Amino acid sequence: MNFIGLGGRGGGLAEKIVVERRWVHPVGDVPLDQAALIEPLSVGYHAFQRSGAKAGDFALVGGAGPIGLLTCAVLKAMGVKVAVSELSSLRRQKALDAKVADHVIDPSATDVAEEVRRLTGGKGADVAFEATSVNVVLDTLFDAVKPGGVITVISIWGKPASIDMQKLVLKEVDLRGTIAYVNSHPQTIKLVQEGRIDLAPFITKTIGLDDLVGEGFETLIHHNETAVKILVDPRL
């Protein structure tokens, strides 16, 4: 598995690259800075598809990083009620400011599963999305999802995870994996073109090549809670 701009066929900062025609998708009048977020938004769209969520369902998203937030945006666009659990106050505020979550929960101050049950009349979340690769978050989703509910794992784990098999079995939870996207770009672009998703709030800032390390990589490595997406414009 590979990605254009990540391995082979030219790097992500190359001026020009050659790709197969099937990898090219017209974005119409979507501004180019927002179009740069179609790729990660497609990750959220594919996760939505894998979950089987539908309008009127209640979803719990574990983690409000870039992928978590964009997954929330897709869910809201599809008519799903969204609660997001996130430790960072900055990320919780971003979910509210971008209007992609109906409820934000601080897991350090609130029992997430108990709060979800309160919000759903005791039922629990219909679907849940793991977007952190943190085991305690996955554990929380098992507690918060309803019997027969679906947990979709979006994040890529760099280590083995532990799962409470009793909860998986006794609650008949459906645990699903998802990786990137599968023919998801046209539908994702359409959501943006129709105005159902506004990508502007997720662009933290745009920097030039000279600031790539200091304001780009360093921010994402050491202060990632302060940024969603940092764009690089070689013209600056």
N, C-alpha and C positions, 0 to 999 in steps of 0.2 A: 504494500500500500504506500502511496506517495501523494504529494500535493504539488501542483504547479507553483513555482516560486519558492518552494522549500527544498526540493531535491531534484536536480536535473532540469533541463529545458530553460535554463536561465534563472538567476536569483530573483528574489522579491523586489530588489532595488534596481534591477536591470532596466535600461531605457526601453528595450524592445525584446520580446520573446516570441517564439513560434510555437503555436499550439494547434491541435486538431480542431477542425471547425465545430465539432460537437461540444467543445468546452467553452464556446463563446456564446454569451447570452446578452441580447440587447437590453439596455436599461431605460431606453426612452428618455423622458424628461427628468428622471431622478438625478439630482445633483451628484457630481462625481465624488465629492467627499462622503456623501451618504452611501453612494454605490459601493464604496470601499468596505462597507459593513455588511453587504449582502452575503458574503461568504460565511462569517460567523453567525449571521441571522439564520442562514440555511441549516446550521447545526441545530438551532432551537426548533426550527420547523420540522426537521426529520425526527427529533426527539418527541415532538408533539404527535407526529404520525405514529411512531412506534408505541406510544402510550395508549393509543386508542381513545384519548380524551375527546369529549364532545361538548358543545355549547350547553351551559347549565351545570356542568360538573364543577367540583371544588378541587383545586390543585394546590399542593404544598411544594414549594421549590426550596430545596436546601442549598443555600449559598447564593449571594447576589454579586458575584464577580461578573465579568463581561458576558460569559455564556449563560449564567443564571439569569441575568437581567434581560438578555435578548430572548431567552426561552419564555420569560414572563411576558414579554411584549407579544410574542406569537400567541401565547395562551389567551391573553386579553383580546387580541384581534379576532380570535376564534370563538369568543363568547364564554370563555371559561373564567370562573371566579378564582382569584389567585391570592395566596398567602405566601410570603417569603420569610424564611428564617435566616438571619444573618447577624454575626457578632459585631461587625463594623457599623458604627453609627453613620459614617459617611455613606456607606453603601446602602444602608436602609433608607437614608434620606434620598439618595439617587433614585431608588425604586419608587418613592412617593413623588418626587419631582417629575420623573418621566411618566408618571401615571400608568405604570405597568403592574401595580400590585394593589389589591383592595385592602390588604392587611400586611403589616410588617411586624415581625416578632423578634425580640432580642432574646436569644436562648440563654444568655447569662442571667437574665432577670425573670424569665417566664418559662414555665413548663410547656414546651412547644406542643406536645401531643395533647395535653389537657386543653390548651387554648384552641387547637384545631377542632377538638370535639365540641367545645363550647360554641364555636362559630358554625358548626355543622349540625347543631341540635343533637349531639351525642353520637353521630354516625361515624365521623372520621373522614379523611380526605379520600376522594374517589381515585385520584392519581397523585403520585409524588415523583419529584425529579431530584436526583442526587447530582450536585454540580460542584463538589468540593474535593473529592477523594480523601475525605476525613471520616474515619470509621464511626465516630460518635454521631455524625450527621446521618449516616446510613442507618444506624441503630434507631435514631429518633424517627426516621421515616417509617420504619417497621411499626413503631408504636403509634404513629399518627394516622397511618392509612387504615381505611375501613377493612373489615373482613371481605376477601375477594377483590381487594383493590390492586392497583398496579404501581410498582415502583420502577422507574426508568433511570438507569445509571448513565449519565452523560459524560462525566469526567473520566479522564484516563489515569488509572491508578499506577503508581510506580512501585507498589508493594502489595503483597497479598492482603486481603481484607478478611475479617471474621464476620460470620453471619449467625444470628440466633436461629437455628433451624427449627426450633419449636414454634417460634412466631411465624416463620415461613409456612410451616405445615398446618398448624392449628388455625391460623387466620386465612389459609388458602391464598396467600399473597402471590401475585404474579410478578417475578423479578425479571426485568428485561434489560438487555444491553443495547447501546446505540453508538455508532461511530460515524462521525462527520455527517454525510448526507448522501442520498441516492436519488439522482434526478430531481432534486428539490429546488434548484435555483429558479426555474420559471414561476412556480407557485409563490415562492418567497418574494421575487421581484414584483409580482402582481399585488401582493399585500401592501407593499410600499407605494406603488403607483396609484393604488386606489385610496391612499391616505389612511389606511387602517393601522399602519405602523409608522411612527415618526422617528427616524433614526438620528435626527439632529441632537437630541439630548445626550446621546451616548458618545458623542465626539468631545473628548476632554479638551484637546487642543491640537493645533497643527504646527509642526516644527520643520525647520530646514535640516539639511544633511549635517551642517556644522554642529547642530545640537542633538544629533542622533544618540550619542552616548550619554551625555549629561542629563538632558531633559527627557530622553526616550528610555533607553535600556536601564539606566540607573533608577529612574522613577518606577518602572515596572518591576524591577528586582527588589528594591528596598522600600518603596512606598506605594505598592500596587493598590492599596485601598483608596488612594486619592485619584486614581485614573480608571476610566473604562477603556476607551480606545484613543491612542495617540497616533495621529496620521503624520506621515512624512511627505513633504512636498519639496522636491529638489530645486524648485524655482525660487524658494525663499532664501 
